[in-house]
């Protein structure tokens, strides 16, 4: 059995680096959400990983960029009256989103090199840091793959493909999860550690948390589908949908599977239904947790945080729906989703850790 020895290992340096990455990716997801909510994602029509970091420097540059955007279906079908000044507004949103991605990549690379060659850390962490880098670069490719779907003039696309947007968001949430768990592991790892580790056998409560975590990712995927096709603006009554529990037009697209991705009625219905299931499961977990007299104060607080963020997320979701998803509430909904994810992961870790 492998044993790790932590000679020269600086926990604090690792924690600071991981926290910086976590905060940057938090902002990256929020900026990405605002980019989607402001319909800015297709304003840059090419992908230049290096030269794309240089913004337009002259009026001639702006003319060239705007002319390229004017060739897209989004411009022809939706923004044909857009002026160059209005174009600049959506351009800066997308440009800022891409710059944040470059900044995250640079922070990861500098930290990875430092921990590999200067302040050496255990092999397990190096492998984990390498995984973060692979996930990050994969995310960049998926981001361009997503944007490219909205630039296909033959398909008359007004936005990016909703399923690609959902994959892009899901991977971002996976990266956040990996970083957060690494932060918790790093802060609790003993100085001499065998591969049996600090985690203990899963309890019933922890198994329920696993279901909640899996359900969260399904719900986040469904939420991205809602955002991708603006389904939140199609049925703005609650708890019914256009006066019915199940709307009439949930399967009007052919072939049938397209309804799960592109039919606003079915996409929103699925998102609502998953929300009800998650809230019920979260309430069960919370009730069981607060009745457990053997929990520490921190563990009980973790249960309260989880149910608090879950309740807040449901409330914001309903309010956003009733008001046709204004940018402010769409932003709040995405922010609360990430806080809910961290609260689920935190409770999962607390129930697993052998203190």
Rosetta blueprint (number, residue, H / E / L):
1 X L
2 X L
3 X E
4 X E
5 X E
6 X L
7 X L
8 X L
9 X L
10 X L
11 X H
12 X H
13 X H
14 X H
15 X H
16 X H
17 X H
18 X H
19 X H
20 X H
21 X H
22 X H
23 X H
24 X H
25 X H
26 X H
27 X H
28 X H
29 X H
30 X H
31 X H
32 X H
33 X H
34 X H
35 X H
36 X H
37 X H
38 X L
39 X L
40 X L
41 X L
42 X L
43 X L
44 X L
45 X L
46 X L
47 X L
48 X L
49 X L
50 X L
51 X H
52 X H
53 X H
54 X L
55 X L
56 X L
57 X L
58 X L
59 X H
60 X H
61 X H
62 X H
63 X H
64 X H
65 X H
66 X H
67 X H
68 X H
69 X H
70 X L
71 X L
72 X L
73 X H
74 X H
75 X H
76 X H
77 X H
78 X L
79 X L
80 X L
81 X L
82 X L
83 X L
84 X H
85 X H
86 X H
87 X H
88 X H
89 X H
90 X H
91 X H
92 X H
93 X H
94 X H
95 X H
96 X H
97 X H
98 X H
99 X H
100 X H
101 X H
102 X H
103 X H
104 X H
105 X H
106 X H
107 X H
108 X H
109 X H
110 X H
111 X H
112 X H
113 X H
114 X H
115 X H
116 X H
117 X H
118 X L
119 X L
120 X L
121 X L
122 X L
123 X H
124 X H
125 X H
126 X H
127 X H
128 X H
129 X H
130 X H
131 X H
132 X H
133 X H
134 X H
135 X H
136 X H
137 X H
138 X H
139 X H
140 X H
141 X H
142 X H
143 X H
144 X H
145 X H
146 X H
147 X H
148 X H
149 X H
150 X L
151 X L
152 X L
153 X H
154 X H
155 X H
156 X L
157 X L
158 X L
159 X L
160 X L
161 X L
162 X H
163 X H
164 X H
165 X H
166 X H
167 X H
168 X H
169 X H
170 X H
171 X H
172 X H
173 X H
174 X H
175 X H
176 X H
177 X H
178 X H
179 X H
180 X H
181 X H
182 X H
183 X H
184 X H
185 X H
186 X H
187 X H
188 X H
189 X L
190 X L
191 X L
192 X E
193 X E
194 X E
195 X L
196 X L
197 X L
198 X L
199 X E
200 X L
201 X L
202 X L
203 X L
204 X H
205 X H
206 X H
207 X H
208 X H
209 X H
210 X H
211 X H
212 X H
213 X H
214 X H
215 X H
216 X H
217 X H
218 X H
219 X H
220 X H
221 X H
222 X H
223 X H
224 X H
225 X H
226 X H
227 X H
228 X H
229 X L
230 X L
231 X H
232 X H
233 X H
234 X L
235 X L
236 X L
237 X L
238 X L
239 X L
240 X L
241 X E
242 X L
243 X L
244 X E
245 X L
246 X L
247 X L
248 X L
249 X L
250 X L
251 X L
252 X L
253 X L
254 X L
255 X L
256 X H
257 X H
258 X H
259 X H
260 X H
261 X H
262 X H
263 X L
264 X H
265 X H
266 X H
267 X H
268 X H
269 X H
270 X H
271 X H
272 X H
273 X H
274 X H
275 X H
276 X H
277 X H
278 X H
279 X H
280 X H
281 X H
282 X H
283 X H
284 X H
285 X H
286 X H
287 X H
288 X H
289 X H
290 X H
291 X L
292 X L
293 X L
294 X L
295 X L
296 X L
297 X H
298 X H
299 X H
300 X H
301 X H
302 X H
303 X H
304 X H
305 X H
306 X H
307 X H
308 X H
309 X H
310 X H
311 X H
312 X H
313 X H
314 X H
315 X H
316 X H
317 X H
318 X H
319 X H
320 X H
321 X H
322 X H
323 X L
324 X L
325 X L
326 X L
327 X H
328 X H
329 X H
330 X H
331 X H
332 X H
333 X H
334 X H
335 X H
336 X H
337 X H
338 X H
339 X H
340 X H
341 X H
342 X H
343 X H
344 X H
345 X H
346 X H
347 X H
348 X H
349 X H
350 X H
351 X H
352 X H
353 X E
354 X L
355 X L
